[in-house]
Amino acid sequence: MPYGRGRNFISACIVLLVIMQEVGCQPHPTDHTVFDVKNFNAVADGTEDDAMALIRAWVAACGSGAAAKVLIPPGNFMASEVLFAGPCTATKPIIVEIQGTLLANTDLSSYSQGAWISIERVDGLLLTGPGTIDGRGKSVWKYGTDSDLPLLPVALSVKSVENAKVGDLKFVNSMGFHLEVTDSKNIDISKVGITAPGDSPFTHGIHLTNSTNIKITDSVIGTGDDCVSIGYSTQSILVAGVTCGPGHGLSVGSLGKLVDETNVNGITVTNCTLIKTKNGARIRSYHDSPKIEATNIVFEHLVMEGVQNPILIDQHYNSKDNSQESSVRLSDIHFRDISGTSISPISINLNCSSLVPCEKVELADINLKPFDSTIQQLTSACSNAQIITQGQIIPSMPNRCT
């Protein structure tokens, strides 16, 4: 190439790079090294146990020191207990892409840690689909109906994880909870589908404990228990754009069961729809609890369709055999812009502790009607609560909540 043309070509390239930067374009990043589980002897016949292949692929990717992706390609991968553990040297975030279907081993003796798939001690993770995590719980739910026994294995446990995204995945028929997040922070869960029969025991959709800055958005959850349950020691939680049903609703709690629980603060549940659930917006705590606080909790812009208990505070949860009332102090609680239908005559029930009455409970723009003609009129009830009403409240609240 003549000298003049070469110089013009180089100049043109420089101008092109400048334009790309100005409009937000960047040179294509380095591709991830793909660690396909089939290259680690996964069989994917739906029968042979592929757990070790999944673990080996993770170990190789985690320790690669570069951009890495664990790929679970199309196929049926049966696996018993799987642990994806860090810390990793791979470039953040390490990717786990599930294209196929993971099938749980239904032999309960193959689970020793209370979870089927565990991700632990990882900073920087993208767990994505469009695959399916199938817990095959139907064959073992008969062993999980006794609340005094240990819970059946969680389908996916995220523990001590930071800066992670989970999305575009389907969870089906977990043995126990479908997705549990604990001891973690900065977790974004979006566009997940969670499905289990309404009578399946303790099959919570998403359960949170001891975690901070968690977002659950744009998801459809139907289970045999809470669609989302926000447990102890949680801070800065957002639940938005969730469709719930069947199930037990969107819950804060149960709180106060364990002696080492700490405060709950900054919970927002917004723009959600609940369809034929046992509860709607619920806060619950146990009797004889530690002295903790749950504050700054907002339920707003919710639609109830045939819900049994649309608005509920229950500080006497599962406590018939213990007369010592709850010491969980609830304050700065807001129920705003909640409408729809109730299948229970008492559609608003604020049943707080006499030991630490609820403080600053706001009800604003509530419009609840009977689901059908079997209920002539809705009512409300409250005890041991300081309430503040704004706008129209249907049904109206009692004059006193003592």
N, C-alpha and C positions, 0 to 999 in steps of 0.2 A: 504494500500500500504506500503511495507517495506520502512524503512527510506532511504536506498540507492537509491531505485528507485524514491522516491519522490524528493530527491535532484537532481537526474539526469534530471527528468522531468522539474523541475523549471529552471535548467541551460539551457536546450534545449529551453524553452520558451524565456529566456533572449536573447539567441543567435538569435532566430527567429526575435524578435523585433528589434535587432540591424541591421540585414540584411534588414528588411523591411524599416527602416529609411534610410539605405545607398542607396537603390534603389528607394527611393522616395515614398514608400508606407506608409500609415498611418492607424491606426485602423479606422474602419468605424465610421463616425461621427454620432452623435445623430440624429435620424430621426426627420423630421419636424412634428409638430402637424398639421393635415389637418383639415381645416375649410371648409367643403363641403357646398356650398350654398344651397343644397337641405335639409340639416339639419337645415337651417334657413328659411324653408318654401318656397323656390323657387319651382315653379310649372313646369316650362320648357315645357309649351304647346304651346309656340309661340304666345299666345294671352293675358294671364293674366300678369299684370305688376310685374316683379320680382325685381324691383329696390331696394326695401327695404330689400329684402333677401340678395342681393349682399352687400349692405351697412352694414347690421348687421354682416355678415360674416367677412367683412374687419375690423370693429370695434373690434370684438373679437380677430382676429388674431393680429392686430396692438397693442393691449393692453395686449397681452399674456405674455410678458416678456421672451419669449423663442423662439426657432426656429419654424417658422410658415409658413403655406402655405394656401392661399385661393384657393380653387379648384372650377372651373366651369366645371362640367363633361359634357360628351356628351349629346346633347339635344339642343332645341331651346329656348333661354331665352330672351323674350321680356322685354325691360326695358326703362323707361324714364330716366330723369337726375340722374346720379350716381356720388357721390363724395367719393373718397378714400383719406382721409385726415390724415396727421400726425401732429406732430411727433409721432413715434411709440416707444414702449418699447420692441418690438420683437427683437430677435437676427437678426443682419444684415447678408445678405439681406432678407427682407421679400419677399416671392414668391407669385405671382399671376399667376396661370396656367389655361389658357383657353383651354379646350379640345373641347367644344361644340361651338355653334354659338350664339353670342349676336346680337339681332335684335333691332334696334332703334324704339322707339315709334314715329310714323309719325305725331303725333299731336304736332305742333310747340309750342302750348301754354304750353306744359309741360317742356319747357326749359327756364330758367330765367337767366342763367349765360353765355350763348354763347357757351356752350359745352355740349355734351352728357355724356361722361365719363371723369372725371377729377381726376388726381392724383396730390396732392399738399402737400408741406412741408414734404417730405419723404427723409430720408438719408439712402440709401441702399435698392435697389429694383431690383428684377428680374421679368419681365413681359414676359411670354413665352406662346407658343402655344402647339399644332399645330392648334388651333381653328381659328374662323373667327369673325371679327367685321364688321357687316353689317349695314351700315347707312340707308339703304332703301331710298336713296335720290331721286329716280326717281319721287316719288309722290310729292315732294316739290321743286324740282329745278325750277319750273316755278315761284316761289316766290323769287328766288335769282339772277335773271338776271339784276336787276337794281343796278349799282355800288354805287349809292347814298344811298341805304338802308343798314342796318346792315347785316353783313354776316350771312349765315345760320350756325347752330351749328357745331362746330368742333367735329369729331368723338372721338378723344382721345387728351385731353389736359394734358401736363406734365408741371407743373408750380412749381417753387421753389423746385426742386428736385435735389438731388446730388447722385452721385455714383450709377447709374442705368443702367441696360441692358434691352433692348427690342428686342425680336427676335423670329423667327419661327412663325410668325403670318401673317394672311391674313386680309387685309382691303378691303372692297367692298362698292362702291357706297355711300360714305359719303354725307351727306347733304351739308356740307361745307368742310373745310380742313379735310384731313384724320388724320394727326398727327401733332400737334403743340407743340414745345418745347420753353418755355420762362422762363427767370429768373432762369436758371438752369446751372449746370456744371457737367462735367464728366459723359456724357450720351453716351452709345454705342448702336446704332441701327443697327441690322444685320439680314440678311436673312428674310426680310419682303417682302410680295407681296401686291401691292396696285393697285386696278383696278377700273376705272370708265370710262364711254364713253368720247370720245374726245370733245363732245359738251356740257358736263355737266359744269355749271358755277361755277368758283371759287373753284374747288375741288382739290386744291393743294395736292400733295402727302405728303411731309414733309416740314414744315415751321419753321424756327428758328428765334428767336429774343432774344436779351439781354442774350446771353448764351455763355459759354466758354468750350472749350475742348469737342466738340461733334463729334462723328464718325458715319458716315452712310455708310455701306459697304454691298456688295454682295446682292443687292436687285433688284427687278424688279418692275418698277413703270410706270403706264400708266393712265393718268387722263385728265381732261378738262382744266387744268392750269399747272403751273410749277410742274415738277416732284419733284424738290427740290428748295426751295427758301430760301436764306440766308439773313435775314433782318438786321436791325440796331443793333448796340451795340453787335456785335458778334466777338469772338476772338477764334483762334485756332480751325478751323473747317476742317474736312476731309470728302470728299465724294469720295468713291472709289468702283470700281466694280459695278456700277449701270447701268442697262439697262433702258432707258427712252423712252417712246412712247406708245400711243399718248400723247400729252401735249405741254407745252410751253417751255420745255427745262430745263436746269440747270442754275439757276439765282442767282446772287448777287444783292439784291434789291427786291423791289424798296426802294431806300434810299432817305431821306430828306423830307419826307411827314410830320413828326411830329417835333415840336420845341424842344423837349427834347431828341432827338436822340444823341448818342455818336458814337465814331469812330468804324470802322470795320477793323480788321487786322488779317492776317494769315489764308487765305482761300486757300485750295488745293482741286481741283477737278481733279481726275486722273483715267485713265483706265476705262472709261465709253463709252457706245455706245448709240447713239441717233438715233431713227428710226422714220422718217416722223413726226418730231416735228416742231412746229412753229419757234422755236429758238433753237440754240445749246448752245454755251457758251456765256452767256449774263451778262452784268452789266448795271444796269439802275438806274436813279435818277430823281427826280422831279425838276421843276423850283422852284424858291423862297424858297430855302431850308435853314436850319441852316448850319453854317460853320463847317462841319465835314470832316473827312478824311476816305478814304477806300484805304488801302495799303497792299502790299505783298499778291497779289491775283494771284494764278497759276491755269490755265487750261491746262492740258497736257495729252498726250496719249489718245486722244479722236477720235472716229470713228463716222462720220456723214453719215447716209443713207437716202437720200432724204429729207434733212432738209432745211427749208425755209431761215433762217438767221444763217448760221453756226457759225460765229464769229460776235458779236455785242456789241458795247458800245452805249447806248442810254441815254444821259443826258437831253433829252427833253421828257421824258416819260409822256404821258397823260397830257401835259401842254400847249395845244393850246390856252387856255384862260388866260394864265399868261405869260407876256413878260419878267419878271425878271428871268434870267437864273439861273441854278443850282449853288450853292456854295459848293457842295460836291467835294472835291479835290481827284481825282483818281491818284495814283502814284504806281510805282513798280508793274506793271500789266504784266503778262506773258501768252502768248498763244503759246504752244509748241507741236510739233508733233501732228498735227491735220490733219486728212485726211478724204476722202470720197466724197460724192456728195451733190450738192445744187440744189434746185428747184427754186432759185432766182438768177437772173443775177448778183446781187451784193452780193457776198458771204462773204465778209469781209467789215464791216461798223463800223468805229470808229467815232461816232458823239458826240464829247465832248463839254463841256461848254466853251464859249468864256470868261466867267468871271473867271474861274479857269481851264485853259487847262490841259488836261491829260499829265502826266509826266512819262517818262521811261516806255513806253509801248513796250514790246518785242514781236516780231513775229518771230518764229523759226521753220523751217521745216514744212511748211504748204503746203498741196497738196490737193486742192479741184477741183473737176471736175463737169461738168453739169450732172444732174441726167438722162436726156434723150435728145433726138434730138431736142426737142422744144426750147432748149437754145443752141445757137451757141457757145457762149464764156462767161466765167465768168469775172467779173471785181471786183474792190475793191474801196472803198471810205473812206476818212477820213477828219476830220476837227478839228482844235484846239487840235492837239495831237502831242506830241514829241515821235516819234517811233524809235525803234532799230530793225533791221532785221538781222537774222542769218540763214545761210543755204539757201535752196531753198524755195522761196515763190511763190506759184501758187494759185490764180492769183497774179501778182505783185502789189505792193503798189504804189500809186502816189509818185512823187518826193517830193512834199510838202504837208503838212497837216495843212494849215492855214485857 
